Amino acid sequence: MLKDITIGQFFPGDSIIHRLDPRFKIVITLIFIIMLFTGGTFLCLAVGAVYTLMAVLLSGIPMKMFAKSVKPIMPFLVITAVINLLLMNSGDVLWSWKFIKITHDGINTSVFMIIRIVLLIVGSSILTYTTTPITLTDAIEHLLSPLKRLKFPVHELAMMMSIALRFIPTLIEETDKIISAQKARGAEFDTGSFMNRARNMISILVPLFISSFRRADELATAMECRCYHGGEGRTRLRQLKSAPRDYIALFITILFFALVIALGHICK
């Protein structure tokens, strides 16, 4: 299960999505998220699905990687679907038992929410799959640079996000090693009552927290040894430069967004 978590991972490639300016990719991702939540009909969602499919194909990343990004949230999707299915009482009643009613609108809402969440996860995953954490940090710092005039710690915020993204795969690997070690000692995480399994999780969480604090201390020591004092006066090896393809990608995204808005008004 832990091996299916792909958050924060970067997959090298030379696709057109990989070559886009990371600043534009962040803006495009934000527009895409707003686009998904703006459209309230299946037709609007279909436009978002077409856009997502285009981005996935252009990224050159195998579909199985996106399936792995969705797999960990399957329990959340099931819970969301059940809640919408049971709480939505409007529309034609298809099945009822005592106080439980399953209606046509409930099914539509459940399916709509599942598709929206899946598209959100897949579309957002493209950003981290095609952008290195360091490049993503530089892009965030560039986009938030106007806040420096308000004495906002932009560089420190970007650095914290970069470190967090960088250590997600490391902590997942560490957790997998701890689980394997505890199973070798006779610990059981898949059987027994809920309380017993929750109690056994302590044998995973304690070593994981100790390892995380140790890694954080080593990282802080390494940064101090290299005379790190924040972003003031620092230079970058790679300078971010926009190209015509970045503006074309942004323009196409805005066109899809405008289409979703237009369809939303037409379908009202």
Secondary structure, DSSP 4 states (H G I P E B T S, - for coil): -GGG--TT------STTTTS-HHHHHHHHHHHHHHHHH--SHHHHHHHHHHHHHHHHHHT--HHHHHHHHGGGHHHHHHHHHHHHHH---S-EEEEETTEEEEHHHHHHHHHHHHHHHHHHHHHHHHHHSS-HHHHHHHHHHHTGGGGGGT--HHHHHHHHHHHHHHHHHHHHHHHHHHHHHHHTT--SSSS-HHHHHHHTHHHHHHHHHHHHHHHHHHHHHHHHTT---STT---SS-----HHHHHHHHHHHHHHHHHHHHHHHT-
